[in-house]
Amino acid sequence: MKTNILTAAAVSFLTMTAVAQKDQVKDAEDALEDGNYAEAKAQLKVAEPNLSELNDKWQENFYLYKGKAYMGDGTSASSEDLKTAANAFLKASEMGSDEANEALSALKNNLIQSAISDQNKEDFASAADKLYTSYELSKTDTIYLYYAANNMVQAKDYDKAVEYLEILNELDYDGSGKAYTAVNVETGERENLGSKQELDLMIKTDQYKEPEVEEIPSKKGDIAQLIARIYISQQQYDKAIAAMDKAKATNPDDIGLLQAEANMYYQMGEKDKAREILEEVADKDPSDPATFNNIGLMYAEIEDNEKAIEFYNKALEIDSEFNEARVNKIAAKLAAEKVIIDEMNGLGMSKKDSERYDELDAQRKELYKEVLPDLEKAMEVDPENKDIIQTAMNLYSNLGNEEKVAELKAKM
């Protein structure tokens, strides 16, 4: 008889506890309706320890309200609160709550917007945390993991950055695709509308204009380069090379990876190796002027200016407006000036030295005349570049063309 009495008492106690918890969950709902998020949190914390005593529907409501309480108004919640809200909505969603599904979608958007705000404030660690949470909520949205890794690099948390980047490598993340963008008429900003269907739909309204489909390049090279850069900064060269080799093993013809590998060896000081890889890139893709320009720069570093000029010319054959190669070509040609001037400065006052001086001065002026057409073209392509204008002024001044000097001076 005593056992029966105790059991009845226990059942009664459990029933009373469940009733109390329902009251707390209901009070949390009322607090949310009043916008009192702190009170809602307080009520839910009291109810949570004995949550298993509630039936499924009440548990679903508990997680839905917890998500709402921690999300707050969606603008002022901390990173930790947003993560708590996301996990709560996820549980409610798994239990069948359609409202939690909608709230989870809104929360993901809030997380992204909040991460962008953190980036603008240069709070990169917080931005990374929110972006990683966005990825965890939807493992198919790997782009957020990529952005989280980049923010970890900015935050100088290299261990966490490599962890995220290695996950991307294991997933064979590519990141290429198409961006369907249009200009928002109200804001004047170009926005990514997500899909061709959405783009077509929004263009039919008066809200968007100027539709464009932009190709998004593969991010494999960027990922491999980031990993290598981190390991190089830590002087872990073997790991840097291993990471690059691993990436190339599955994507041997990826131009971006080859470029990243060349950059890696360049940072490691193995410049001949870097140049060899870039020349391989140029063979595989002879349409990119930047590749030929970079090869030219590497030859210029070892003072093989003739070879450097050859590659700058190749870059300009592909794109005559590629002014960076033209300016580098000018610098490579003018490198010959130093030898001439050094010899001129070392001459004495004898008749023979004076004659040699005149010969060298004539050579120098011929060099200037040879360079001037490139300088004129450089100014045509980039008329606001004061360094180019100043160089041209110096050359014209040495050639005695003061009229041209005055003309250029007016542009400074």
N, C-alpha and C positions, 0 to 999 in steps of 0.2 A: 504493500500500500504506500509506503514512503517513497519507493521508486516512482510510482505513478504520479504522486504529488509533485516530485521534483521534475519529472518530464513535462508535466503540464505547466509547471512554472517556467521551465526553460522555453517551451513553445510560446508561452505568453510573452516572455521577455523578447524572444526573437521577433514576434509579431509587432510588439511595441517599437523595437529598434527599426524594423522595416518601415513602419508608419512614420517614425521620426525622420528617417532618411528621405522618404517621399516628400515630407513637409519641407525639408531643407532644399531638395531639388526644385520643388515648386517655388520656394522663396527665392532661389537663384534665378528662376525664370522671371519672376516679378521684378527683381532687381535689374535684370537685363532690359526689360521693357522700359524701366525708368532711366536707363543709361548709367546705372550705378554698378560699374564693373568691379570695383573693389569689394562691394557687399556680395556680389554674385560669387566671386572667388572665395570669400570667407565661408559662405554657406556650403559651397561644393567641397572645400577642404574638410569640413566637419563630416560631410556625408561619405567621403571617399574611403576611409578605412574599412567600412563594412559594406562596400559597394556590391559584393557578391551576393548579399542577401536580397537585393532587388531583382525583379524579373527582367527579362531581356529588354522590354520596351522602356522601362525606367532607366536601365543602364545606357541604352541608346540616347535617351534624352539627356542623361548626365553628361555624356561625352560631347553631345551637341552644344549644351550650355557652357561646358568648360571651354570648348573651342571659342565660342562667342565672347566669353568673359576675358580670356587671355588675348584675343585679337583686339578687343576694345573697339575704338572707332576706326581702326585700320591705319592710323597715321602716327600715333605716339607710342605704340607698343615697342618694347625692347626686343632685341634679337632672340633672347631666351624665351620671352613670352610668345613671340610668333612661332617659335619652334614647338612650344608646348601646345599652342592652339592647333597647329598643323597636325600634330600627333593625335590630338583629341578628335578633330574632324575626321581623320583617317579611320579611327576606331569606330566612330558613329557611322561613317560611310560603309565600312565593312559589315556593320550590323543592319544595313538596309536603309539608312536615312538619306533620302533624296536631298533634303535641305542641307545636310552636311556636305554632300557632293558639290552643290552650288557654292557653299561657303568656302570649301577647300579650293575651288577654282579662283574665287575672289581673293583668298589669302595668298595663293601662289602669285597672283598679280601684285598684291601688296608687298610681298617679299622681294619681288624683282624691282619694283619701283623704289622700295626702301634701300635695296642694294645699290641702285643707281645713285640715289641721294648720298649714300655713304661714300661711294667712289668720288663723287664731286667734292666731298669734304675731305678726301684722301684718307678716310677711315677704311683702309683696304681689308683689314682683318675682319671687321664686322660685315663688310660686303661679301667677302668670301664665305663666311659662315652662313649667311642668308641664301646665297646662291647654291651652296652645297645642300642646304635643307630643301631647296626647290628641287634639286636633282633627286634627293632621297624620296620625295613625295611622288615623283614620277620618273622611274629609272630609264624611261625611253627618252627623256629630255636631257640627253648627255651634253648638250651645248652649255647647260648651266654648270656642269662639272668642269668643263673647259674654262669657262669664265671664272669659276671659283679658284682654279689653279693659277690663273693669271693674276688674280688679286692677291693670292698667297705669295706669289713672287714679289709683287709690289710691297707687300707687308714684310718682306724679307723672312718669312717663315718658310725656308727652303725645304725643310724635311716634309712638311705637310703638302707643299706644292708638288714635290716629286711623288709623294704618295698618290695624289689625285691624278697626276700625269701618267703614272704607271698604270693606274686603273683604266685610263683612256686607251693606253697602248694594248692592254689585255682585251679590251672591248673592240679593238681594231677600229677605233673611232676615226671617222674621216672628216665629217663636218661640211663636206661640199654639198652643193645643191643650187636652188634658185630662190631669190628673194623677190616677192611680188609687192612692189612699192607704188605709192601714189602720194601726191601732195594733198594734205588736209587743207581745204579752202579756208577754214576759220583760223588755223594757226600758222599756215604757210610752211609747216614742217613736212618733210617727206617721211612717211610711215610704212613699216612692213605690215602688210595686211594678211600675211600668213599663207594664203593659197590663191591659186588662179581663180577659183570659184568666188572667193570672197572679194578679190580684186575686181572681177567683172561685175559683181553685184554692187559694190560701192561706187564704181565709176558711173553706173546708171543713175545714181542719185546726184544731188548737187553738192554733196559734202566733199568729194574728192575729184582730183583732176591729174593730168599728166602721168598716166600709168607707165610703169617700166618693169621689165623682168631682168634682174641682175644676176649674173652668175656668181655663186659663192665658191671660192677656190678651196681645195683640200687643206685641212689644217694639220695633216700628218707631219709635214716639214716643220711647222711652228712648234708642235709638241716635242718632236725629237730635238729641235734646237734649244727649247727651254730646258729640257732635261740635261742636255749636254752642257749648257751654259751654267746651270746650277752646279753640276759636278766639277766643271772647270774652275768656278769661283772657289770651290772647296779643295781645289788641287787634287781631285779624285779622277785623274785622267783615264785610268783603266775603265772606270764606270761610265765615263762620258762616251768612250769609244764603243763599249759594250752596248750601251743604250742605242747608239746610232746604228750599229750593226744589226741589232735586233729589229729596229724599225725598217731597215733596208731589206732584211731577209724576206719580209712579207710584201714589200713594195719596192722591188729593185729598180723599176723604171720611173719612180716618182721624182720628177724634177725638183720639187720643193725639198725633198729629203737630201738630194745631192747638193743643193745649194746650202742647206743647213750643215751638211757634213763639211763642205769647204769652209764655211764660216767657223766651224768648230776647230778644224786644224789651224786656221789662221789665228784664232784666239790662243791656241796652244803654242804658237810660234813656229809651227811647221808650214811655212809659207809656200815652199815648193810643192808640197803635197796638196795644199789648198788650191794652188794654181792649176795643178794637173786635173783635179776634180772639176774645177770650173771649166776647163777646156773640154772635158767630157760632157759637161752640161751644154756647152755651146754646140758641140757636135749633135747632141740629141735634140736640142731646140735652138736652131740658129736664128730665131725670130725675135729674141729678146735683146735689145741694145744694152741693157744694164749689165748683162753677163759679160759682154765684150768690154764694156767700160771697166768693170771690176778686174778683168784679166789684165787690161792695160795698166791699171793702178799698181798691180802686183809686179809687173815688169818695171814700172817706174821706180818702185821701192828698191830694186836691185840695180838701178841706174842704167837699165837697158832701155833707153828712151826711144831708140829706133823701133824696137819691138812694141813698146807701149803705144807709139803713134800708129802703128799698123792696126792694133786692136781698137783704138779710139776711132780710126777711120771706118772700121767695120761697123761699129756702133752707129756712126753717122750715116752710113749707107742704108741701114735699116730705118733710121729715124733722123732725118736732117734737122729736126727741131730739138733733138736731145742735147741740150746745151751743156750738161755736165761733162759729157765726153769732149765737147768742143773746147771747153775751158781747160780740161785736163790736157788736151792736145797742145794748146797754147803754152801751158806750163812746161810740158815735155820739150817743146821746141826751144823755149827760152832758157832751158837748162844749159844749153850750149853757150849761153852768154857768160856764165861764170868762168869758164876756162879762158875765154877771150879777155875778160876784164882782169882776171888774175895775172895773165901775162902782161897786159898793158901796165898794170900797177907795178910790176917788177922791172920794168925797163928803165934804163938810165937816160942821160942827156946826150949821148954820142949821136953822130949823124946816122950811123947804122941803126941805133935804137929808135931814133926819130922816124926813120923810114919804116921800120917794123911797126911802130906805133900807128902810123898812118894806114898801113896794110890791115892791121887788126881793127882799127876804127871803121874801115870800109867794110870788113867782114861783119862787124856788129850791126852796121846800118843795113846791110843786105838781109841779115837775120830779121831785123825789125820789119823790113818791107815784106818779107815772106810771111810773117805772123799777122800783119795788119788785116788782110782779108778775112782771116778767121775771127779777129777781134770785131771787125765791122759786122760780121754775121751774128756774132754772139750778142752784140748790142741790139741788133735788129730783133732777135728772138726774145731777149730780156732787157728792154730799154731802161728799166728801173735799177739795174744792178750797178751800184756805184763802184764796186771793186773792178768790174770790167771796164767801166768808163775811165777810172783812174789809171789803169794799166795802159789803155789806149792813149790817154793824154801824155803819159810819160814817154811812150814810144814816139809819138808825133813831135814832142818837144825835142827829143834827141835827134830827130831828123830835120829840125829847124822849121817845121810847119806850124807856126804860131797861130795862123788863122784857124786851123783845125783845132788847136788846143783851146782857143777862145770859144769856139763853137761847142766843144764838149764840156767846157767849164760851165757854160750856161745851163747845162743839163744836170749839174750836180746839186 
